[in-house]
């Protein structure tokens, strides 16, 4: 039950525990240790930058058609995120192999 008073909003305990679990998973995630702990910040900068660069490149190739550029960039969103995940797995395995040696 959510009750909205003039000065406060009560959330159910289920929501609070879910937020706590999400924060715990985020803190324990080994990918956050990549690049000296800067990975979460780099991810938020690099992925949009790559998508913007793809859009600009396709926009130039299509002689200024924003519709074609948007559709093509939208289709490449999945592969860009998949490539990022493959890169994380590769870097984590490489780091694990270095720790074993």
PyMOL commands that set and color helices and strands:
alter all, ss='L'
color gray80, all
select helices_A, chain A and resi 13-28+30-37+39-61+66-100
alter helices_A, ss='H'
color red, helices_A
select strands_A, chain A and resi 3-4+9-10
alter strands_A, ss='S'
color yellow, strands_A
deselect
rebuild
show_as cartoon
